[in-house]
Amino acid sequence: MKHSKRRLLVSITAMMLCVSGVILKGPASPVKKVVKAATNVGKVALKLNLPVPIMGSTPKNISPGVRLDKSLLGKHRGPFYVPPGLTNVALHKPVTSSDTRPIIGSLELVTDGDKQGTDGSWVTLAPGKQWVQIDLQKTYSLYALVVWHYHNEARIYHDVVVQISDDPNFAKDVHTVFNNDVHNELGLGTGKDYDYFENNEGKLIDTKGVKGRYVRLWSNGNTSDDENNYTEVEVYGK
């Protein structure tokens, strides 16, 4: 009886989605397919202009404590669905940093639209715990963020934390949308997100429609050296 009711509920839900223009097909279980289709109703795939792959080295200095999502290794990122009408609201917006005198480059490079990874495309901050902050200049609803640290080699950046707020000092109303600082080295809370390798696709972070004006990104060195690099940050909202 219970199974009959469950099948009836799934069938009714599927019929409703088909009426709405959502077609269910493929061998996946009806429940999973219905949930996925319902989640993406009214959304579009986020279009990203990816830089040319130039990574030519293998990972090095990878400690046993690195946490990687093995299900994603060696795979290209699939489509990411967002509400229609989003733009990169970070493009050419002002950038500040905990390091006011970068070792290489300037902070403007973080939002200049150049993510190719060629010489002169990235800024290098001092070793240790550092952040960059983007002022979007007004409050937006934010749905996705993509960061390219340095994709010339397969590095892993340590203690990556991304936060959004309307407070430029990040003292109140702070939303943490990504945190892989599992040992709380930055003092911002213990993270549960996975470490990841740098590549030309960048790291896409679901910001879940959080509203805010300021975006702050932390890191704490990488597997190649103790410095912190940023090639480009894109923030999609409206």
ZIPE-V237862 format. One record per pair of residues at least 6 apart in sequence whose C-alpha atoms are under 8 Angstrom apart, sorted by the first residue. I is the first residue (numbers start at 1). J is the second residue. D is the distance in Angstrom with one decimal. If there is no record, write none. Layout:
BEGIN
{{I;J;D} {I;J;D}}
END
This chain:
BEGIN
{{10;30;6.9} {10;31;6.6} {10;34;7.9} {13;34;7.4} {14;24;7.4} {14;30;8.0} {14;34;6.3} {17;23;7.2} {17;34;7.8} {17;37;7.9} {17;38;7.2} {18;24;7.4} {22;37;6.7} {22;41;7.5} {24;33;6.7} {24;34;7.2} {24;37;7.6} {40;81;6.5} {40;82;8.0} {42;83;6.9} {42;84;7.8} {43;81;5.7} {43;82;5.2} {43;83;4.6} {43;84;6.0} {44;81;5.2} {44;82;5.5} {44;83;6.2} {44;84;5.8} {45;79;5.7} {45;80;5.4} {45;81;4.4} {45;82;6.3} {46;79;7.0} {46;80;5.7} {46;81;5.8} {46;82;6.1} {50;115;7.9} {50;200;6.5} {50;201;6.0} {51;115;6.0} {51;116;4.8} {51;117;7.6} {51;200;5.8} {51;201;7.5} {52;116;6.3} {52;200;6.6} {53;199;7.3} {53;200;5.3} {54;117;7.7} {54;151;7.4} {54;152;5.7} {54;153;7.8} {54;200;7.6} {55;151;6.2} {55;152;4.4} {55;153;4.6} {55;154;6.8} {55;199;7.0} {55;200;7.9} {56;152;6.8} {56;153;6.0} {57;152;7.9} {57;153;5.3} {57;154;6.7} {58;153;7.0} {58;154;6.1} {59;153;7.3} {59;154;5.1} {59;155;6.1} {60;155;7.6} {60;223;6.6} {60;224;6.8} {61;223;5.5} {61;224;6.8} {62;223;6.3} {66;195;6.5} {67;194;5.5} {67;195;5.4} {68;194;5.4} {68;195;5.3} {68;196;6.1} {69;194;6.2} {69;195;7.6} {69;196;7.7} {77;201;7.7} {82;143;6.7} {82;144;7.9} {85;238;7.2} {86;236;5.8} {86;237;5.0} {86;238;5.5} {87;235;7.9} {87;236;5.3} {87;237;5.9} {87;238;6.7} {88;234;5.8} {88;235;5.2} {88;236;4.6} {88;237;6.7} {89;136;6.5} {89;234;7.5} {89;235;5.8} {89;236;5.9} {89;237;6.3} {89;238;7.5} {90;111;6.3} {90;134;7.1} {90;135;7.8} {90;136;5.8} {90;233;7.4} {90;234;5.8} {90;235;5.4} {90;236;7.7} {91;111;5.1} {91;112;6.2} {91;113;6.3} {91;234;6.9} {92;108;7.5} {92;111;5.1} {92;112;5.3} {92;113;7.4} {93;111;6.3} {93;134;6.6} {93;135;6.2} {93;136;6.0} {93;137;7.5} {94;108;6.9} {94;111;7.8} {94;134;6.0} {94;135;5.7} {94;136;7.6} {95;107;5.9} {95;108;6.3} {95;110;7.3} {95;111;7.6} {95;132;6.8} {95;133;5.5} {95;134;4.6} {95;135;6.4} {96;107;6.8} {96;132;5.8} {96;133;5.2} {96;134;6.7} {97;107;7.7} {97;130;7.5} {97;131;5.6} {97;132;4.3} {97;133;5.9} {98;130;5.7} {98;131;5.5} {98;132;6.7} {99;125;6.2} {99;126;6.6} {99;130;6.8} {99;131;7.6} {101;125;7.7} {102;123;6.8} {102;124;5.8} {102;125;4.8} {102;126;6.6} {103;123;7.6} {103;124;5.4} {103;125;5.7} {103;126;6.4} {104;122;7.8} {104;123;5.4} {104;124;4.9} {104;125;7.3} {105;120;6.7} {105;121;7.9} {105;122;6.4} {105;123;4.5} {105;124;6.5} {106;122;8.0} {106;123;5.6} {107;123;6.3} {109;121;6.5} {109;122;6.0} {109;123;6.4} {109;230;7.9} {109;231;6.7} {109;232;6.8} {110;122;7.1} {110;123;7.2} {110;230;6.0} {110;231;5.7} {110;232;4.5} {110;233;5.8} {111;232;5.7} {111;233;5.9} {111;234;7.1} {112;232;7.4} {113;232;6.9} {114;121;6.3} {114;231;7.5} {114;232;6.8} {115;121;6.6} {115;122;8.0} {115;148;7.2} {115;231;5.6} {115;232;5.4} {116;231;7.9} {117;150;6.7} {117;151;6.4} {117;152;6.4} {117;231;6.5} {121;231;5.8} {122;149;7.9} {122;150;7.4} {122;229;6.6} {122;230;5.4} {122;231;4.1} {122;232;7.3} {123;229;5.6} {123;230;5.4} {123;231;6.4} {124;227;6.7} {124;228;5.7} {124;229;4.5} {124;230;6.7} {125;227;6.0} {125;228;5.0} {125;229;6.1} {126;226;7.9} {126;227;5.5} {126;228;6.5} {127;220;7.2} {127;221;6.1} {127;226;4.7} {127;227;4.1} {127;228;6.3} {128;219;7.8} {128;220;4.9} {128;221;5.7} {128;226;6.1} {128;227;6.7} {128;228;7.6} {129;186;7.0} {129;218;7.1} {129;219;6.0} {129;220;4.4} {129;221;7.3} {130;218;5.8} {130;219;5.8} {130;220;6.3} {130;228;7.1} {131;216;6.6} {131;217;5.3} {131;218;4.3} {131;219;6.5} {132;216;5.7} {132;217;5.5} {132;218;6.8} {133;214;6.8} {133;215;5.5} {133;216;4.3} {133;217;6.4} {134;214;5.7} {134;215;5.2} {134;216;6.5} {135;213;6.2} {135;214;4.9} {135;215;6.8} {136;213;5.2} {136;214;6.0} {136;215;7.8} {137;213;6.3} {137;214;7.9} {138;212;7.8} {138;213;5.2} {139;166;7.1} {139;211;6.4} {139;212;4.9} {139;213;4.3} {140;211;5.4} {140;212;5.7} {140;213;6.3} {140;237;6.0} {140;238;5.5} {141;209;5.1} {141;210;5.6} {141;211;4.4} {141;212;6.8} {141;237;5.4} {141;238;5.6} {142;207;6.0} {142;208;6.9} {142;209;4.7} {142;210;5.4} {142;211;6.0} {142;212;7.4} {142;235;7.1} {142;236;5.9} {142;237;4.2} {142;238;6.8} {143;206;6.1} {143;207;4.7} {143;208;5.1} {143;209;4.6} {143;210;7.0} {143;235;7.9} {143;236;5.9} {143;237;5.6} {144;204;6.8} {144;205;5.7} {144;206;4.9} {144;207;5.1} {144;208;7.3} {144;235;6.0} {144;236;5.2} {144;237;7.2} {145;203;8.0} {145;204;5.7} {145;205;5.1} {145;206;6.7} {145;207;6.7} {145;233;7.2} {145;234;5.6} {145;235;4.4} {145;236;6.1} {146;202;6.0} {146;203;5.3} {146;204;4.4} {146;205;6.2} {146;233;5.8} {146;234;5.2} {146;235;6.5} {147;202;5.4} {147;203;5.3} {147;204;6.8} {147;230;7.7} {147;231;7.9} {147;232;6.0} {147;233;4.5} {147;234;6.5} {148;198;7.3} {148;199;7.8} {148;200;7.5} {148;201;7.9} {148;202;4.7} {148;203;6.6} {148;230;6.2} {148;231;5.4} {148;232;5.2} {148;233;6.4} {149;198;7.1} {149;202;7.8} {149;228;7.8} {149;229;5.1} {149;230;4.1} {149;231;5.2} {149;232;7.0} {150;198;6.6} {150;199;7.9} {150;229;6.1} {150;230;6.3} {150;231;6.0} {151;198;5.1} {151;199;4.7} {151;200;5.7} {151;202;7.8} {152;199;7.5} {153;198;7.0} {153;199;7.3} {154;197;5.4} {154;198;5.2} {154;199;6.4} {155;197;5.5} {155;198;5.4} {155;222;6.5} {155;223;5.7} {155;224;6.5} {156;195;6.8} {156;196;5.9} {156;197;4.9} {156;198;6.2} {156;222;5.5} {156;223;5.6} {157;195;7.7} {157;196;7.7} {157;197;7.9} {157;219;6.6} {157;220;6.9} {157;221;5.9} {157;222;4.1} {157;223;6.6} {157;228;7.9} {158;180;7.8} {158;181;7.3} {158;195;7.6} {158;219;5.8} {158;220;5.1} {158;221;5.7} {158;222;5.4} {158;223;7.7} {159;179;7.2} {159;180;5.5} {159;181;4.1} {159;182;7.5} {159;185;7.2} {159;186;7.4} {159;218;7.2} {159;219;5.3} {159;220;5.6} {160;178;7.4} {160;179;5.9} {160;180;5.7} {160;181;6.3} {160;217;7.2} {160;218;5.4} {160;219;4.6} {160;220;7.3} {161;176;7.4} {161;177;7.8} {161;178;5.4} {161;179;4.4} {161;180;6.6} {161;181;7.0} {161;217;5.8} {161;218;5.0} {161;219;6.7} {162;176;5.9} {162;177;5.8} {162;178;5.1} {162;179;6.6} {162;215;7.2} {162;216;5.8} {162;217;4.6} {162;218;6.4} {163;174;6.5} {163;175;5.4} {163;176;4.3} {163;177;5.8} {163;178;7.2} {163;215;5.8} {163;216;5.2} {163;217;6.5} {164;174;5.9} {164;175;5.1} {164;176;6.5} {164;177;7.5} {164;210;7.6} {164;211;7.7} {164;212;5.8} {164;213;7.3} {164;214;5.7} {164;215;4.7} {164;216;6.4} {165;172;7.7} {165;173;6.0} {165;174;4.9} {165;175;6.2} {165;211;7.5} {165;212;4.8} {165;213;6.2} {165;214;5.3} {165;215;6.7} {166;173;7.2} {166;174;7.8} {166;211;7.9} {166;212;4.9} {166;213;5.0} {166;214;5.9} {167;173;7.2} {167;174;7.8} {167;213;7.8} {167;214;7.1} {168;214;6.2} {175;210;7.5} {177;205;7.4} {177;206;7.2} {177;207;5.7} {178;191;7.8} {178;193;6.7} {178;205;7.0} {179;190;7.5} {179;191;4.5} {179;192;6.4} {179;193;5.6} {180;190;7.7} {180;191;4.6} {180;192;5.5} {180;193;4.5} {180;194;5.7} {180;195;6.2} {181;189;7.7} {181;190;5.9} {181;191;4.8} {181;192;7.4} {181;193;7.9} {182;190;5.0} {182;191;4.6} {182;192;6.2} {183;190;6.0} {183;191;7.6} {184;190;4.7} {184;191;7.1} {196;203;8.0} {209;237;7.9} {219;228;6.6} {220;226;7.1} {220;227;7.5} {220;228;6.7} {221;227;4.8} {221;228;5.2} {222;228;7.1}}
END
